[in-house]
Amino acid sequence: MDTKFRLGGTIYFVIAFVFIIGLLLGVINSNFMLKFLPNEASLGLNDNGANITRLPEETLENLEKEKYLIIYNENNPYSVELMDNINQTLEYMKKEVTLSSLSEIPSSFNDFHNVIVALEEVSEISNLRTLETYTAEGGHVFFAIRPEINGSLQNLYRKLGIYEVGEFIIPNGMKLTSNVLIKQNQLVMEKGETGDNSSLSIGIDDRSTVYIESIDQVPLLWDIPYEKGKFMVFNGTMLGWKENRGLIAGAISLLNENFIYPIMNMKIAYIDDFPAPIPEGKNEKIYEEYRRDIPSFYQDIWWPDILKTSAKYDVKYTGAVIQNYGDKVTPPFDITEQDRNTFIQFGRELLKMGGEIGVHGYNHQSLTVNQEAVDDLGYNAWNNQADMEEALNKTVSYVKDIFSNYDFTTYVPPSNRIDEVGEAALKQAIPSVNVLSSLYLPDGSPYTTVHEFDRSNEFIHIPRITAGYEYTDKTKWALVNGITSIGVFSHFIHPDDILDEERSSGKKWSLLEEEYDHLLSDTYEDYPWLKSMTARGAGQQLTNYLNADVYIKEESNRIVVQIDKFPGEMSFILRTKKNIGKLKDCTVQKVDKDVYYVEAKKATIELGLVD
């Protein structure tokens, strides 16, 4: 019998369905579809304006901020530097600060929540007895630099807990005997890892509480009760540097019985030079370890590792794209065609993870017209603003050809250098850019662009605090100080660090990846409350933070926080030895011993405190 095979209607339907799905997937992954991707980066930085809550005028009239006094010596450059650093730390904490030089010290200290002495020459404080009386009656005084050795101050030394004074020394490293830096109790830093720190060899009273000591047990930070108040002393000279602001914030927090301050709460990560042209050829270390050339290493090993850590530790990357690595700074500027498919793949997957594509430039030449500013880098200065604009426009055109709906928001200056001409060119060529991300900590060059987390007329500054795949002690120190003081993790990496013997410290990728994983893992586990976002999101977050005014009223059994220009939610760090009682319009999460993460849900919140 002759039997014929026939396809039923169901089979035809399945074949058609598979074909359509395949076609749709092809379109979704195509260059054509990339043109229609939604672009959150094109949204403005004041999107939440409609959600801003203002406190009533009659309420504001009756509110006062906590007042802090900083006494400094205007004729001593280091005292001025120390004063500036403490002042900036307190301003980030939304505290009201009065600066007083030795010639302007107020006759009474009773209006101040804390008094901070930012000078060595304590004997030159005209009303030192008044300061002692203020403390005895319940005031809190912080000596933020080791005091001078002066026999006439013997009586004061005893009140500060010091019973024996030796010579000036450079202490042997540092050990935290407390969580003055959040989650860092027992952290040890070797000598030189936190910079030079001149201290006194001293002995202190058993009534003192020591928060930091040297590795060989010289007391470096302690407090001691004095009648109804308290003295705190930092036995060193390192609090004038930005990387130590977490120590300042932690010390002031511990000086007070209950202390609450707002934080920016931003977790930001950048990949400079990404997407960018990938070098051809082989790298000896990479080929030895993975048997791959450079392009296949980045596609098969490096990028999957970055995506993996992003998913594991809640990191949203902001890439900073460049068009080529040439040194041309005069027109005409040509499009250097790179591996378009690789660029599309990296860009698409960066956006898919919730990341952002920012601008690094046409090439890696810093936007400056000053040749001296880039001589040490081997770069070329630009002739004028017009040439900069033309080059930037080439990069925008290239990316727009792939992601036509994408508007840039963030600019990262090559080698962290840009001058006023460069900023003007950037704003003219790419008006949508309003976030500028350079460095937070100075790197030793007078030409490096160093910013606070602030804003100018044209840009919101979201600087980067730490960098690299290596998890060094210096990196950790800067990282935990940034988180303790302002609640910010801001880190950047370069894809090609692996190819550079110096920047990779001669390490293979497997070791660098392990250290980088450790860095992100520690941050994720110790500070899970940090909010991951792109630089564009950080621009909005910082705008809201800077706009808000915070008023704190502390009572015996509660803290009331009122926020004018409240953006819908706001984060705080609270330190208290008391238990948390009844809460109103906020959530509280314990994050360390006597340390709490507080999230305000309305413009006025209350936190009950129970003995």
SULUR-V666077 format. One record per backbone hydrogen bond with DSSP energy under -1.0 kcal/mol. NH is the residue of the N-H (numbers start at 1). CO is the residue of the C=O. Records with the same first field share a line. If there is no record, write none. Layout:
NH = CO, CO
This chain:
12 = 8
13 = 9
14 = 10
15 = 11
16 = 12
17 = 13
18 = 14
19 = 15
20 = 16
21 = 17
22 = 18
23 = 19
24 = 20
25 = 21
26 = 22
27 = 23
28 = 24
29 = 25
30 = 27
34 = 30
36 = 33
37 = 34
42 = 39
43 = 40
49 = 46
51 = 48
52 = 49
53 = 566
60 = 56
61 = 57
62 = 59
63 = 60
68 = 96
69 = 114
70 = 98
71 = 116
72 = 100
76 = 73
80 = 76
81 = 77
82 = 78
83 = 79
84 = 80
85 = 81
86 = 82
87 = 83
88 = 84
89 = 85
90 = 86
91 = 87
92 = 88
93 = 89
94 = 91
95 = 90
96 = 66
98 = 68
100 = 70
104 = 101
112 = 109
113 = 67
115 = 140
116 = 69
117 = 142
118 = 71
122 = 120
124 = 121
125 = 122
128 = 125
131 = 127
132 = 128
133 = 129
134 = 130
135 = 131
136 = 132
137 = 133
138 = 135
139 = 134
141 = 230
142 = 115
143 = 232
144 = 117
146 = 236
148 = 120
153 = 150
154 = 151
157 = 153
158 = 154
159 = 155
160 = 156
161 = 158
162 = 157
163 = 203
164 = 203
166 = 201
169 = 199
173 = 171
174 = 189
175 = 213
176 = 187
177 = 211
184 = 181
186 = 176
187 = 184
189 = 174
193 = 190
199 = 169
201 = 167
203 = 164
205 = 161
208 = 205
209 = 223
211 = 221
212 = 221
213 = 175
214 = 218
215 = 172
217 = 214
220 = 212
221 = 212
222 = 233
223 = 209
224 = 231
226 = 229
228 = 136
229 = 226
230 = 139
231 = 224
232 = 141
233 = 222
234 = 143
235 = 220
236 = 234
241 = 238
244 = 241
245 = 242
248 = 244
249 = 245
250 = 246
251 = 247
252 = 248
253 = 249
254 = 250
255 = 251
259 = 575
261 = 573
263 = 571
264 = 486
266 = 487
267 = 531
268 = 489
270 = 491
271 = 318
272 = 493
274 = 320
287 = 283
288 = 284
289 = 285
290 = 286
291 = 287
294 = 281
297 = 293
298 = 294
299 = 295
300 = 296
301 = 297
302 = 297
303 = 298
305 = 301
306 = 302
307 = 303
308 = 304
309 = 305
310 = 306
311 = 307
312 = 308
313 = 309
315 = 310
318 = 269
319 = 356
320 = 271
321 = 358
322 = 275
324 = 362
340 = 338
343 = 339
344 = 340
345 = 341
346 = 342
347 = 343
348 = 344
349 = 345
350 = 346
351 = 347
352 = 348
353 = 349
354 = 351
355 = 350
356 = 317
358 = 319
359 = 410
360 = 321
361 = 321
368 = 366
374 = 371
378 = 375
379 = 374
382 = 368
388 = 384
389 = 385
390 = 386
391 = 387
392 = 388
393 = 389
394 = 390
395 = 391
396 = 392
397 = 393
398 = 394
399 = 395
400 = 396
401 = 397
402 = 399
403 = 399
406 = 403
411 = 435
412 = 359
416 = 413
417 = 414
419 = 367
423 = 419
424 = 420
425 = 421
426 = 422
427 = 423
428 = 424
429 = 425
430 = 426
433 = 430
434 = 409
435 = 409
436 = 460
437 = 411
439 = 449
440 = 464
449 = 416
451 = 439
454 = 452
456 = 459
460 = 434
461 = 454
462 = 436
464 = 438
465 = 490
466 = 490
468 = 492
472 = 470
476 = 472
477 = 473
478 = 474
479 = 475
480 = 476
481 = 477
482 = 478
483 = 479
484 = 480
485 = 481
486 = 482
488 = 482
489 = 266
491 = 268
492 = 466
493 = 270
497 = 494
500 = 497
504 = 500
505 = 502
506 = 501
507 = 504
512 = 508
513 = 509
514 = 510
515 = 511
516 = 512
517 = 513
518 = 514
519 = 515
520 = 516
521 = 517
522 = 518
523 = 519
524 = 520
525 = 521
526 = 522
527 = 523
530 = 527
533 = 267
538 = 534
539 = 535
540 = 536
541 = 537
542 = 538
543 = 539
544 = 540
545 = 541
546 = 542
547 = 543
548 = 544
549 = 564
551 = 562
553 = 560
555 = 558
559 = 607
560 = 553
561 = 605
562 = 551
563 = 603
564 = 549
566 = 53
570 = 600
572 = 598
573 = 261
574 = 596
575 = 259
576 = 594
579 = 610
581 = 608
584 = 606
587 = 599
589 = 597
591 = 595
592 = 595
595 = 592
596 = 574
597 = 589
598 = 572
599 = 587
600 = 570
601 = 585
605 = 561
606 = 584
607 = 559
608 = 582
609 = 557
610 = 579
